[in-house]
Amino acid sequence: MSTGWITTVGPWHWVLVAIVLIILEAFSPAAFFLWLAIAAGTVGLVLAVFPALDWQVQLVLFGVFSILSLILGRRYLKRHPIATDTPTLNKRGHQYIGRIFTLDQPIVNSTGKLRVDDTIWKISGPDCGEGTQMRVTDVDGVVLLVTPVDEDSRSAVP
């Protein structure tokens, strides 16, 4: 009963949509359009095998394949993370692990503040006085975990 251009959608239309989505992926900062392009290409393959599918079924398949490809792609990337030469780029606190800083203010009740470059960080560690050299050992959210440097050297000696 329906007429018009939308009833003439063929497999090459979906392949064209996939190509456009891959081009958009090249210009986007996140891997999102890639999974939609995979879904569009899959719909094109299904339509090549079953050419009599209505456009409504094609759209439903595109939605289903989009969700599946997003879920499977996310699961794959969790198990196989992309290697990078700057793994702490967006983890600012992790960049300070191992660095030594001098306290401007004492640590009281295991909490204090530490000036790191041009930023003040919350720190957690043993109570120490002003002027104590502290090594950043870990990060807990936005809190740097620190230990005194002289304590590090005592624990390193057998």
C-alpha positions as CSV (number, residue, x, y, z in Angstrom):
1,M,0.0,0.0,0.0
2,S,2.9,2.4,0.6
3,T,4.5,4.1,-2.3
4,G,7.5,6.4,-2.7
5,W,11.2,6.3,-2.4
6,I,11.4,4.8,1.0
7,T,10.1,1.4,-0.3
8,T,13.0,1.1,-2.7
9,V,15.8,1.0,0.0
10,G,18.3,-1.6,-1.2
11,P,21.5,-3.1,0.3
12,W,23.7,-0.5,-1.3
13,H,21.8,2.3,0.5
14,W,22.7,0.7,3.8
15,V,26.3,0.3,2.6
16,L,26.3,4.0,1.8
17,V,25.0,4.8,5.2
18,A,27.8,2.7,6.7
19,I,30.4,4.6,4.7
20,V,29.0,7.9,5.8
21,L,29.0,6.8,9.4
22,I,32.7,5.6,9.1
23,I,33.6,9.1,7.7
24,L,31.8,10.7,10.7
25,E,33.7,8.4,13.0
26,A,37.0,9.7,11.6
27,F,36.0,13.2,12.8
28,S,34.5,12.3,16.1
29,P,36.4,12.1,19.4
30,A,34.8,8.9,20.6
31,A,34.2,5.5,19.0
32,F,30.5,5.7,18.6
33,F,29.7,5.9,14.9
34,L,31.8,2.9,14.2
35,W,29.3,0.6,15.9
36,L,26.4,2.2,14.0
37,A,28.3,1.7,10.7
38,I,28.7,-2.0,11.6
39,A,25.0,-2.2,12.2
40,A,24.2,-0.4,8.9
41,G,26.6,-2.7,7.0
42,T,25.0,-5.8,8.7
43,V,21.5,-4.6,7.6
44,G,22.8,-4.2,4.1
45,L,24.1,-7.8,4.2
46,V,20.7,-9.1,5.5
47,L,18.9,-7.1,2.8
48,A,21.1,-8.7,0.2
49,V,20.1,-12.1,1.4
50,F,16.4,-11.2,2.0
51,P,15.6,-8.4,-0.5
52,A,11.9,-8.4,0.2
53,L,12.2,-6.9,3.7
54,D,10.0,-3.8,4.3
55,W,11.7,-0.6,5.3
56,Q,10.1,-0.8,8.7
57,V,11.8,-4.2,9.3
58,Q,15.0,-2.7,8.1
59,L,14.9,0.1,10.6
60,V,14.0,-2.3,13.4
61,L,17.0,-4.5,12.4
62,F,19.2,-1.4,12.3
63,G,18.2,-0.5,15.8
64,V,18.7,-4.1,17.1
65,F,22.1,-4.4,15.3
66,S,23.2,-1.0,16.6
67,I,22.5,-2.0,20.2
68,L,24.2,-5.4,19.8
69,S,27.2,-3.9,18.2
70,L,27.5,-1.2,20.9
71,I,27.3,-3.9,23.6
72,L,29.7,-6.3,21.9
73,G,32.1,-3.6,21.0
74,R,32.2,-2.2,24.6
75,R,32.7,-5.7,26.0
76,Y,35.5,-6.3,23.5
77,L,37.3,-3.1,24.4
78,K,37.0,-3.8,28.1
79,R,38.8,-7.1,27.6
80,H,41.3,-5.8,25.1
81,P,42.1,-2.1,26.0
82,I,43.8,0.0,23.4
83,A,47.5,0.4,24.3
84,T,48.8,3.9,24.6
85,D,52.0,5.7,25.3
86,T,50.3,8.0,27.8
87,P,48.1,5.8,30.0
88,T,47.7,8.5,32.7
89,L,46.7,11.3,30.3
90,N,43.2,11.7,31.7
91,K,44.1,10.5,35.2
92,R,45.8,13.5,36.6
93,G,46.4,12.2,40.1
94,H,48.0,9.0,38.8
95,Q,50.7,11.2,37.1
96,Y,52.0,12.1,40.5
97,I,52.6,8.6,41.8
98,G,56.2,8.2,42.8
99,R,56.9,12.0,42.9
100,I,58.2,13.6,46.1
101,F,56.8,16.8,47.5
102,T,57.5,18.9,50.6
103,L,54.6,19.7,52.9
104,D,53.6,23.4,53.2
105,Q,51.1,22.5,55.9
106,P,51.1,19.6,58.5
107,I,49.1,16.5,58.0
108,V,46.7,16.3,61.0
109,N,44.3,13.3,61.7
110,S,45.7,11.6,58.5
111,T,44.4,14.4,56.2
112,G,46.0,17.5,54.8
113,K,46.7,19.6,51.7
114,L,49.6,19.6,49.4
115,R,50.7,22.0,46.8
116,V,51.5,20.2,43.6
117,D,52.7,22.5,40.8
118,D,49.9,25.1,40.6
119,T,47.2,23.0,42.3
120,I,46.2,22.2,45.9
121,W,45.5,18.5,46.4
122,K,43.8,16.8,49.4
123,I,46.2,14.2,50.8
124,S,45.9,11.3,53.2
125,G,48.8,9.8,55.1
126,P,50.4,9.6,58.5
127,D,50.5,12.7,60.7
128,C,53.6,14.8,59.8
129,G,54.9,18.3,60.3
130,E,55.4,21.1,57.9
131,G,58.5,20.6,55.7
132,T,58.4,16.8,55.7
133,Q,59.1,15.3,52.3
134,M,56.3,13.0,51.2
135,R,56.1,10.5,48.3
136,V,52.8,10.0,46.5
137,T,52.1,6.3,46.6
138,D,48.5,6.0,45.2
139,V,45.4,7.9,44.4
140,D,41.9,7.4,46.0
141,G,39.5,9.4,43.8
142,V,40.7,13.0,44.2
143,V,42.9,12.3,47.3
144,L,46.6,11.6,46.9
145,L,47.9,8.9,49.3
146,V,51.3,9.8,50.7
147,T,54.0,8.4,52.9
148,P,57.1,10.2,54.4
149,V,60.2,9.7,52.2
150,D,62.3,8.6,55.3
151,E,59.7,5.9,56.0
152,D,60.1,4.6,52.5
153,S,63.8,4.3,52.9
154,R,63.4,2.4,56.2
155,S,61.0,-0.1,54.7
156,A,63.2,-0.6,51.7
157,V,66.2,-1.7,53.9
158,P,66.1,-5.5,54.7
